[in-house]
């Protein structure tokens, strides 16, 4: 049985759209499969988070869930007549009991009330459909390179949404005419899809540039080497010059987003455990070009 969507996202039942969106973004980024490779529990949790957001981010679905008309999985729940059913029946009897009152009269009343917004055409009521809001989580690499994801529209149809290359976290995609249907001859609303970009274990983005922190051994940093490194466009070989150290930044031209580059920041890793030969060498070694790595700290 699916969990209560409010409990899954950790929000109160009266939470507004902004609070729900913020809670979803925080959890989706933490449990995204890109950050938890091979973790089945995280993958299942990510599915639960998306299912909960699917209910609570849709005003119609949220309202139906709150009224007990659908369960946490979005399935119809069996129910008897509600106060709404009785109210609607009473309203029909009231209007139908008035001499000379017809459905056309009701249409005229609605047209007069909402005509300024929707416009009345041929004496009928017409109003543009409401916009439908969605949140779609994509991986860091997919967002950088562009991808296509499938979403379910309000009427149950599915639509393949193209995520453009380089899309940023929080970007809103507008799908014209793919929202809730309009009334009368008015057009349907739009579908507004907010893109949530999950963080990556290795990469981070700086403008259109991608940055990777690359651990290297002391030997590789001192003597130089050639290594294969990951990029958002696949693995490439990188030459590390001799005498590199922590903080050395190397550039891979054109390996960023759009016309950006990828930068590799080296991080020298000291061998764990005892290294007697290295320790013995360092005790007597004197660098040819001595440098004070803490110079300037006293000034702060």
N, C-alpha and C positions, 0 to 999 in steps of 0.2 A: 504494500500500500504506500502510495506517495506521501511524503511528509508535508505538513502544513507549510505553504510557501512563505508565510510571514516568519515562521521559525527558521526555515532554511536560510533566508536572507538576514535574519536577525533584526527585523524592524517591527515597530508597533503596528497594530491594525489600522490606526488612523494616520500612518505615515503618508506624506505627500509624495508626488512623483519625483521630486529632487532627492529625497531621502532614499527612496527605493533605487533610483538610478545610481546613487553614490555607493550604496551597500552592494549592489550587483557588481559594479566595476571593481571594487576592492576585493571581493571574493573571487571573481572570475580571473583576475590577474594572479591571485595567489595559487589557485588550483588548476590553472591552464595546463594542458598536457605538455606543452613545450617546456615548461619549467619542472615537470615531474615525469620525465621519460620512464616508462616501465612501471609506474606506480598506478596499480589498478584502483586503489582506494581513491586517489586524487581524481582519476578519470571518472569514476562513478559520482564523486562529489560534484565535479564540474557539470555532469549531466543534470543532477538535481538542482544546481544553482540556475542553470539555463531554463529548466522546466518551471521553477518558481518565478523567475523573471518573466517568462512567457505569460504567466497568469496575471501577475501584479502590474506589469507595465502596460497592459491592455485594459483601458477603463471598462470596456464591456465585459471582458472575462473576469476582471476583478470584482465587478458588481455582481455577476452571476455566482461567483464563488462565495462572496460574502452572504448572498441570499440563500446559499445551499443548493443552487440549481445545478452546479457542476462540482466535481470533487477536485482534489489537488492535482490530479493527472489530466484534468480538463474533460473528463467523461460526464455525461448527463447522469444526474442522480434522480431516482424515483421519488416523487413527492405528490402530495395531495393538493387540493385547491388552497391558494394563499389569499391573503387580504387583497393583493393586487388583482387576482382573478375576480373576486367579489366586487371590488371597486369598479373594474372595467364593465362587468355585467350590469351593475347598478347604473353606471353612466349611460350604457346603451338603452336601458329601459327608460331612463329619464328623458333622453333626447328623442327616442322613438315615440314616447308618450305625448310629445308636444304636437298639437294639431299643425299640419302643414310642414313639419320639420323633416328634411331629407338629407342624405349624405352630401348632396350638392351644397346645401346650406352650410354644413360643417367645413367644406372645402373653401367656401367664400370667407368664413370667419378666419380660418388659418391663413388664407391668402392676404387678408387685410392686416393680420397681426404680424406676419413675417415677410410680406411683400417687399418691404424696404431692403431686406437682406437678400432674399432669394429671388424675388421677382415673381410676379404672377403671369402665367402664360395661358392664354385661352381661358381665363377665369379660374385656373387651378393653382395649387400651391407648389412652388418650386424653391428648393434650397440646396446649395452645394453641400456635398457630403463632408463629414468630418475627416480630418487627417488621422491616420493611424501611425502610432509611434512604436518603433522596434529598437532593440539593442542587439548588436551583432559583434561577437568577439572573434578576432582573427589573430593569428600568430604574428610575431614580429617580422619574420622573413616573408610571410605572405603579404603583409601590409607593405613592406618595402618593394617587393617585386610585382605586386598586383595579383589578384586571384578572382575566383567566382564562387559565391556562396548561395545556397538556396534558403529562402525564407517562405513562411506560410502566411498568406494574406488573410484579411478578415473573413472572406467568403470561402475559405478553405483551399483556394488555389495556391499553387506554389510558383515562385518566381525566382529565376537565377539572377542574383544581383552581382554586377561587376564591381569589384573593389579596385579602384585605379592605383597604379604604382605610386608609392610614396605617400599614401594616405596617412594622415596623422591621427593620433589618439583624440577622440572626441569629435571627429569630423562627422557632419550630418549629410547623408546622401538623400536626395529628394527624388522619389519615383512618382512622376506625375500621373494622376488618375488611378493610382493603385491603392487608395485608401477606402474609406467607407462609401457606399453608394449614395448618390444624391436623391432628393425627393422630387418627384415630378420629372420634368425634363432637365433639371440641373445636373451638372457634371459631378463625378465622384471626387472625393478629396484625394490628397496625396499620401503616400507612405513615406514617413521620415525615419530613416535608418541611421542610428548613431553607432559609429564604429569604435569599438574598444580594442586597442592594440595591446596585447599581452606582452609583458617584458620578456627578455631573452636571458638565458643563463650566461651568455658570453658577450653578446653585442649590446651596445647602447648607441643612441642616436644623438648627434650634435648638428642641428640644422639638417643639411643634406648629406653630411658625412657620417660614416659609421666608425665606431671606435671599438677595438678589441684589446683587452689586456692579455698579453701572452707571457706565461711563465717560461723562463729559460734557466738552464743550469749555469753555475759559475763558470764551468769550462766553456760552454757555448758562448757566454757573454765575453769572456776574455779572448778566446781564440777565433771567434766568429764561426758561422756555420750556415747551412741552407736548410730550411724547414718548410714543410707543408703547413699552411694555416687556413682555417675556414674563412669564407666570406659569404655575403648574402647571395652571391651568384655562383657559389661552388668553391672548392679548394684550389689554392694556387701555391706556388713555391716562392718563398721569401728569403732573400739573402740578408743575413745578420752580420754586419761588419765587425771585425775584431775591436776589442776595447769598448764594447757597448755596456751600458749599465742600466739599472732601474731608472725609468724616466725617459730613456731613449725612445723617440717616436719615429717610426718608419711609415712611409706612405705607399699605398697601393693605388695608383692612379685609375680613376674611373670605376672603382669598385664600391661606390656609395650609392645613394639614392639620386635618381635623375642624373645630374652631371657632377655629383659629389664624389668624394674619394673615401677609401677606408684607411684609417690610421691604426697602426699596431703599436701599443705602448708596452715596452718590455718590463718585466718584473723578474729580477734575479732571485732564484730560490737557492738558499744555502742547503747543502746536504744534511739530512737528519742523522742523528747518531754521531758516533765517534769517527773521526777521520785523522788518525795519528800522523800520517805522512803530510797531509795538508796543514795540520796544526804545527808540525815541526818546521815546515817550509816557511810559514807565515811569521814564525818567531824570529827568524833571521833575515827575512826578505825586507828590502827597503825599495819602495817604488822610485823609478827614475824621475817621474814627475809627481812630486808629492802634492797633495791637495787636502785642505781641511773641509770635510763634508759638513761641518757644523758652523762654518764661517757665517757670521751675520746674525746668529741666534741671540747673541748678547744684546744686539741693538733693539730687539723686540721687547 
